Amino acid sequence: MYNRLPLLSLTVFLCACSSTKPKPMTLPIAKDIHSFSNPQQIAVRHADLDLSVIFDQKTLQGTAVLWLDRTDPRARQLVLDTRDLQIDETETSHDNSKWREAPFHFGKSDKILGRALAIDLPADARFVRIRYSTDPSASGLQWLSPAQTAGKQHPFLFSQSEPIAARSWIPLQDSPGVRMTYSAHIKTPAELTAVMSAEHDAASKGDFRFHMNEPIPPYLIAISVGDLAFQETGKRTGVYAEPSVVAKAAKEFEDTEKMIEAAERLFGPYRWGRYDLLVLPPSFPFGGMENPRLTFATPTVLAGDKSLVSLVAHELAHSWSGNLVTNATWRDFWLNEGFTVYIERRIQEEVYGRAREGMEAALGRQELEHEMAGLDPKDQVLHIDLAGRDPDDGMTLVPYEKGALLLRQIEETFGRERFDKYLRGYFDRFAFQSITTAHALAYMHENLFAEAPELAAKIPLDQWVNQPGLPPGAPDPKSDAFGKVQAQASAWVKGTVHAAQLQTAGWTTQEWLHFLRSLPDKLSAKQMAELDAAFHFTASGNDEILQQWLVMSVRNGYAAADEKLGDFLLTVGRRKYIKPLYEELVKTPAGKQRAASIYERARPGYHPMAQTTIDGILR
C-alpha cells in the first residue's frame, strides 16, 4: 500500500523524513472556536490520503493515515472534525505498519461545525488510519455533470475547503492554526486527470500521486479531477484547464511569471516551487482560491485583455500572506486578506503601473463603503467576533479592503522603504506558521512602531482593528483617470451630450465600472436603452461589466436585459456576481417570484457555498 512507510517513530519522522519534513512550529496552536479538535494535546502533523474518485456515486472512498504529535502524554483521545462523513473503521499503530482496531464515536451534530470524531488511542499510538467515504452533498466538493463543463464530454470534480469545509471530505483537525504536510494517492477514471495543491510525484492513467513538503492549514488541501490540459506560461508557471479553454487562459495569464518576480523583489523569495493556475468551470463560487502551487480560478476573469488579472495578483500574493503566514483562527482573517489585497496592488503597480493600481484601489474603497453601509457595526470590525456564527459570515469586504487601507496608511506614514523592510521581516519571522491578531500587532509594535513613536502615534490602531467603520483620515485612493470618467458621466446625466458622443475610447474595465457606478441609481427606460445602444452592455463579454449592468437593469426594470440576466444566473456560480443580483431581484414581489423561478433551475449547478448564500436571500 502506498500509505505504508518505513518503521519510523513520529519523532524520527519529523526530524529526518525529507519528503514531508515540516518546519518547526515555534508558536502554540491557538484555540479555535470553529473546531472540535484537540491539537493542543495531540496534533496531526501529516496526512497520507489514499482515495478513489467515484463519479457515479459522487463520493471519495479510501483511507486517511494521520501522523500524530502527542504533546500531552496523558491524552488518550484524538478528536477530529467531520461533516457528513461515513466512517467505516478506525485503527491505530505505533509504527505505521502493524494496525489494530480502535474504538471511535461521534459527538453531537452541529449545523455549522459538523460532528466531532473521537478516536481512543493506546499509549503507544503514533498513527491513526481511518477508512471512510464522503457524502454526495459534501460541502467542500462539487461534482459536475458533463453538461456543466466546457467540453460537455466528461464529469468534473473540484474542492473548496475554505473556511471549514475540508472536514467534509477528510477527517482531520480542520483549523487554520493546525499546520500539516500531506501526501496523496488518487485513483480516477482512466480518461481523467487529477491535480492537487501539492507536487506531482507520479502519474499514469487513472493513478496519481502527490506530496506537499511544507506544513499548510487544512483549508489549503485541494483536489480537482477532470478532462484537463496543461500549457506552460513561464519557467515555473502554467495553466490547467479544459482543452477548449487552456489556450485562452494561458494567454490571459501570460504575465504570471512577471508577477512572481515583482513580488519577490518586494517581499522576499517565493517558497512554493511552482505556481500554476487551474481554470475551473463557471460554477466555482469564488474568483479564486489560493491553494499552494495551484491556484483555482474562475473562468469569469478571462476577459481577453488581462483587465481582470488582479485576481491572479491577489491569489499569488497569498503565497506570502495567507499561505506562508496564516490566520490562526477565522476571527483573524484580516491577516490573510488585508495583507493580501495590499500586496496584490503593489504587484499590480510593479507590472502594470501606478495608474492601474490607483483605479483598483479607488474601486476597492468604493465597494467597501457600499457594503459597509448595509453591515451591522459588529461586522465592520477587523478582529471580528464570530462566536456561534459560521466563519463564512466574516468573509465580507471588511477584512479585505479595510485591512488593506490600514496597511496603506501605515506605508504612507512610515514611508514605503521602511514598511517594505518591515513586511519582509514579518514574512521571515512567521514563515510557515499560523498567528493571531495579537501576534501580528505585537510584532508590528516591536519592529516598526517602536522605531518611530512619533509616527506610530498617527495610526489609530485600536480604532482600525477593534471598532466599526473607517477611522477619520483613512486613505482615500484617487485616480486621475476616474476624474475624467466622472466628467463624462456627469455630462451625460445632465443631458449635455448623448451617450454615443461620450469620449470613451481606450477605457479599461476599471474605467467602465467607475462610469456605471457613477450613474444615478434610478434611470429611465429611455436612458438605459440609450446606454445599451451606445455601448452594448447587455452583450458584453466582460463578466465584471456585465454583472454591474445587470444589477442596474434589475433595479430599473430594463426588460431588454431580462433574457441575459436569466442566462447569466443559470451559467455563472461566482458568489460575488450572483448574490447582488438575487438581492436586487427580491426587492419587489415580481422580482422575488422571478428570482425563485430562476433559482429553481440554477441551484443544482451552484456550489454548496453559493447555495447556502442564495437560500438565505430567498427564504
Sequence and secondary structure as in RCSB ss.txt:
>XXXX:A:sequence
MYNRLPLLSLTVFLCACSSTKPKPMTLPIAKDIHSFSNPQQIAVRHADLDLSVIFDQKTLQGTAVLWLDRTDPRA
RQLVLDTRDLQIDETETSHDNSKWREAPFHFGKSDKILGRALAIDLPADARFVRIRYSTDPSASGLQWLSPAQTA
GKQHPFLFSQSEPIAARSWIPLQDSPGVRMTYSAHIKTPAELTAVMSAEHDAASKGDFRFHMNEPIPPYLIAISV
GDLAFQETGKRTGVYAEPSVVAKAAKEFEDTEKMIEAAERLFGPYRWGRYDLLVLPPSFPFGGMENPRLTFATPT
VLAGDKSLVSLVAHELAHSWSGNLVTNATWRDFWLNEGFTVYIERRIQEEVYGRAREGMEAALGRQELEHEMAGL
DPKDQVLHIDLAGRDPDDGMTLVPYEKGALLLRQIEETFGRERFDKYLRGYFDRFAFQSITTAHALAYMHENLFA
EAPELAAKIPLDQWVNQPGLPPGAPDPKSDAFGKVQAQASAWVKGTVHAAQLQTAGWTTQEWLHFLRSLPDKLSA
KQMAELDAAFHFTASGNDEILQQWLVMSVRNGYAAADEKLGDFLLTVGRRKYIKPLYEELVKTPAGKQRAASIYE
RARPGYHPMAQTTIDGILR
>XXXX:A:secstr
 TT   S  HHHHHHH TTS      S     TT    TTTEEEEEEEEEEEEEGGGTEEEEEEEEEEEE  TT 
 EEEEEESS EEEEEEEESSSSS EE  EEE   BTTTBEEEEEE  TT  EEEEEEE  TT TTEEEE GGGSS
SSSS EEEE  TTTTGGGTS B   TT  EEEEEEEE  TT EEEESSEEEEEETTEEEEEEEEEE GGG  EEE
ES EEEE SSSEEEEE TTTHHHHHHHTTTHHHHHHHHHHHH    SS EEEEE  TT SSSEE  TTEEEE GG
G  SSSTTTHHHHHHHHTTTBTTTEEESSGGGTHHHHHHHHHHHHHHHHHHH HHHHHHHHHHHHHHHHHHHTTS
 GGGG SS   TTS GGGG SHIIIIIHHHHHHHHHHHH HHHHHHHHHHHHHHTTTEEE HHHHHHHHHHHTGG
G HHHHTT  HHHHHHSSS  TT      HHHHHHHHHHHHHHTTSS GGGS  TT  HHHHHHHHHHS S   H
HHHHHHHHHH GGG S HHHHHHHHHHHHHTT GGGHHHHHHHHHH   HHHHHHHHHHHTTSHHHHHHHHHHHH
HHGGGS HHHHHHHHHHH 
